[in-house]
């Protein structure tokens, strides 16, 4: 790992033996800290197993205790947090609103962007929620174009720290005959979502050309229509497509929602799109760039088992072989940009349900590519991979360079 990256593994972490895992609890470079996703997992001496105990509220409290310890080990607090993502098991939804009081207890009045999504399941079958975070050193300023409802919530539309903009997840709606509706045409709903995002970007003093990453969370109900949204993306971003990942989830918190989008943008600096020459024929039609660097951030689009040089999937139904291809693609993007895997601070591994059985085996792939010094990581089960039915895993990565 780059000598500039600090691996954050607390000296005292009473819940788990951290030496067993192929990720660190947090990775920091240049004042940007990516924390691994945390569940309430802890070693239970009575059963000799790692378990998650209690209901959603019990588990959320344990998670925030863990995150507090990791932040403290990095010399930070919850005041430094700029973005959170809650991955929620659908069975826990009846209690989810009550987690706001727990967030308030730990986060206080700290401003941050936030997204909550309902996943197919969590990697631990007894887990109800997993939380990931990004934190930064420096003065944090809230972004709000003037929307009153955020005064009642535990998050804001977005925050700015130094040259970086971190947003919450957004879902497009419109008012018809005095009623707020979510159009059931996916392209129209996404167009409205980008309208909201544009207002947030304007309030932050940046534009679509400054966006380096988008993450689309897709409801299964719109999977047939979703491929038709490429023109909406191109219309919003013009010729400067960000790195992006599109993830089918169990459903969105808003039942009639189709796509929820969160973004990261960088003010100023030179924007560098990383294109891999031998991928041109098979990657050129995608509405994203393989990698985008601006300022300190290098964002990588989600990579799966596709060999972009041929357009073919590899690995059959072997998740380890598929994961090898995904990390090979990421390494190729990094190399084309003149960077190494040592600069990666965070990965998210999105796993299809039929890949869960052998998922633990992909740790060997991470050992190969990170050589024993690991970035932070989150692993979540998605509804399916966008593509062919045999695809089992997609990996998103971010580097600080």
RAMO-V272826 format. One record per backbone hydrogen bond with DSSP energy under -1.0 kcal/mol. CO is the residue of the C=O (numbers start at 1). NH is the residue of the N-H. If there is no record, write none. Layout:
((CO,NH) (CO,NH))
This chain:
((2,5) (6,28) (13,16) (15,43) (17,20) (18,21) (25,36) (26,8) (27,34) (28,6) (29,32) (31,137) (32,29) (33,135) (34,27) (38,131) (42,51) (44,48) (49,44) (51,42) (55,59) (56,60) (57,61) (58,62) (59,63) (60,64) (61,65) (62,66) (63,67) (64,68) (65,69) (66,70) (67,71) (68,72) (69,73) (70,74) (71,76) (72,75) (77,80) (78,81) (80,136) (82,113) (83,134) (84,115) (85,132) (86,117) (87,130) (88,119) (89,92) (90,93) (92,95) (93,96) (96,99) (97,100) (99,103) (100,104) (101,105) (102,106) (103,107) (104,108) (107,110) (112,156) (113,84) (114,169) (115,86) (117,88) (118,250) (118,251) (121,381) (124,127) (128,89) (130,87) (131,38) (132,85) (133,35) (134,82) (134,83) (135,33) (141,160) (143,158) (147,150) (148,151) (149,152) (150,153) (157,168) (158,143) (159,166) (160,141) (161,164) (163,267) (164,161) (165,265) (166,159) (170,261) (174,181) (176,179) (179,176) (181,174) (185,189) (186,190) (187,191) (188,192) (189,193) (190,194) (191,195) (192,196) (193,197) (194,198) (195,199) (196,200) (197,201) (198,202) (199,203) (200,204) (201,206) (202,205) (207,210) (208,211) (210,266) (212,243) (213,264) (214,245) (215,262) (216,247) (217,260) (218,249) (219,222) (220,223) (222,226) (225,228) (226,229) (229,233) (230,234) (231,235) (232,236) (233,237) (234,238) (237,240) (242,289) (243,214) (244,302) (245,216) (247,218) (248,383) (251,118) (254,257) (258,219) (260,217) (261,170) (262,215) (263,167) (264,212) (264,213) (265,165) (272,293) (276,279) (277,280) (279,283) (280,284) (283,286) (290,301) (291,274) (292,299) (293,272) (294,297) (296,401) (297,294) (298,399) (299,292) (303,395) (305,314) (307,310) (307,311) (312,307) (315,318) (318,322) (319,323) (320,324) (321,325) (322,326) (323,327) (324,328) (325,329) (326,330) (327,331) (328,332) (329,333) (330,334) (331,335) (332,336) (333,337) (334,339) (335,338) (340,343) (341,344) (342,2) (343,400) (345,376) (346,398) (347,378) (348,396) (349,380) (350,394) (351,382) (352,355) (353,356) (356,359) (358,361) (359,362) (360,363) (361,364) (362,366) (363,367) (364,368) (365,369) (366,370) (367,371) (370,373) (375,24) (376,347) (377,37) (378,349) (380,351) (381,120) (388,391) (392,352) (394,350) (395,303) (396,348) (397,300) (398,345) (398,346) (399,298))
